[in-house]
Amino acid sequence: MVIKNPAAGLDTAIAVMRKLGKGDPVAYLSAQNWRDIGKQAAGEVPESFFLEMYL
C-alpha cells in the first residue's frame, strides 16, 4: 500500500486515538509490545490463509 500523504494519515490516526481517550497517542503506541501483538495476530490467522496466498 502506498500512502500519498503519510503525515495527513498520521494526524488523522492520532486524532482518532485522542478521541478514544488514549491520552498521548505517541506515548501509547511506543509503550505497546509490538512483537507480542504480531505473534497474537499471526496466531489468529489460519495457516490455510497463508498457503492460499502462495498457491
N, C-alpha and C positions, 0 to 999 in steps of 0.2 A: 504494500500500500504506500502511495506517495501522498504526503500532506503538503499542499502548496504553500500554506502559511502556518507552520507549526506554532509560531508564537500566539496566533489567534486561537488555535486549538487548545493550547496550554492555558491561556487565560480563561477560556470557557470552562475547561475541566476544573480549574482552581475555584472559579466562581460557584460551580455546582457543589463542590466539596464544602465550601464555606456555608452554602445554603443548607447542606445536610448536617451542619453542626460539627464538622471535623476540626474546627479551630484553624490553626496554621497548616494549610494543606501540604506545604513543602516539608515541614517537620513530620507531619503524619505519614507521608509517603516514604520519607527517609527512615522512619522507625520500623517499617514493615520488613518482615523476613521474607524477601522475595524468593529465595531458594526454596523455602518451605512451601510458599504459595505455589510455585511452579511444580513441585512434587505432588502437591494435593491436586492441582488441576490435571496433571498427567494421569493421575490415578482415576480421575473421574471420566476420562475419555476412553471408551472401549478400544482394545487393541485392534479390533477389526476395522476401526475407522482409519488407523494408520496404514493397515495393509491395503485397504481400498485406494488410498491416495497414491500408492506406488505401483499399482497393477494396471 
